[in-house]
Amino acid sequence: MNEYLIERVVSEELERTVLGPEAGPAIEREETGFVAQVSDQPIGLRLRSLFADLGNAIPPEITLYKQFEVWLIPHRFSLIRRRGLAEPTYVGLTVEYIHENATCSIISLIPGPAMQQHGRIHFGADYSGNISTTGAVSSGQSVTGAPNIVHGALGFTLAAEGGLGFRFEAVVSTPVVSAVGIGSSRCEWGFEKREEPLFGKTIETWSVVVLPRRRRELRYRIKYYYLVRTLFFATRRESDFIEIVCSLPAQ
């Protein structure tokens, strides 16, 4: 696990306007004492193998698998405060898959978008649903019982209707989520602070991606960002893009 600074100021001119021209670097240093601890040796999960491990092979008539494989790709990091007293109000990550003009299409995102409605948050410690044989995720369907296979925060079981039931045990305790990127080779998640702080814990996300068969690794660039409130305005800090290689096991 490596550490990366999150200190690039996105709108420095706005902060100077708010704080005044006399604002010195000491103020900025006080607010940028965060690093991202990144899991930099991720391993993808082959959807077809998950079905097989649960005793339900992918039907041969699904032509998608003649040319492609469907993979679940994990992204895990922790925001750690090394100095200062600033507290993020929003934390996010942006992922750009390096496909070199080959097929690379995001089918689904876990977690998906979640909204606050009528005072209740519709995403919590039991975010569950089904993954179809083609990788489409339908959330909100209850999955009962202990999962048969567990990878990080994701647990899998065989669903009654032939799909793959999953349960995502939320490790983010402030679960108002934005998630975008379906149909693209780029995706992004954002987590909004509620009662609990967003730093000092692991944030885990997964994408379901279609790739050509016989791929043994997926390279991607990822950056992390957070928002802090500077007097009247929310200001953003970003990391540089980090290149990571995700292993795609043969079996």
MOZITA-V119165 format. One record per backbone hydrogen bond with DSSP energy under -1.0 kcal/mol. CO is the residue of the C=O (numbers start at 1). NH is the residue of the N-H. If there is no record, write none. Layout:
co={CO;CO}
nh={NH;NH}
This chain:
co={2;4;8;11;12;13;14;15;16;20;24;25;26;27;33;33;34;35;36;37;38;38;42;45;46;47;48;49;50;51;52;59;61;62;63;64;67;69;70;71;72;73;75;76;77;78;79;80;89;90;91;92;93;94;95;96;99;105;106;108;110;115;117;120;121;127;128;129;130;131;132;136;138;149;151;153;154;155;156;156;157;159;163;164;165;166;167;168;176;177;178;180;181;184;185;187;188;189;190;191;203;205;206;207;208;208;209;210;211;212;216;218;219;220;221;222;223;224;225;226;227;228;230;233;235;236;237;238;242;244;246;247}
nh={38;36;238;15;16;17;18;19;20;23;27;29;30;31;82;83;6;80;4;78;2;40;247;72;50;51;52;53;54;56;55;62;63;65;66;68;213;211;47;209;45;207;205;39;203;37;200;35;193;227;191;225;189;223;187;221;102;210;183;208;206;122;120;117;123;168;140;166;138;164;135;132;130;156;154;169;151;167;148;149;165;162;159;131;157;129;155;127;192;114;190;188;184;106;97;95;180;93;178;91;77;75;110;73;107;108;71;105;69;215;248;246;98;244;96;242;94;239;92;237;89;235;233;230;228;10;226;8;222;220;218;44}
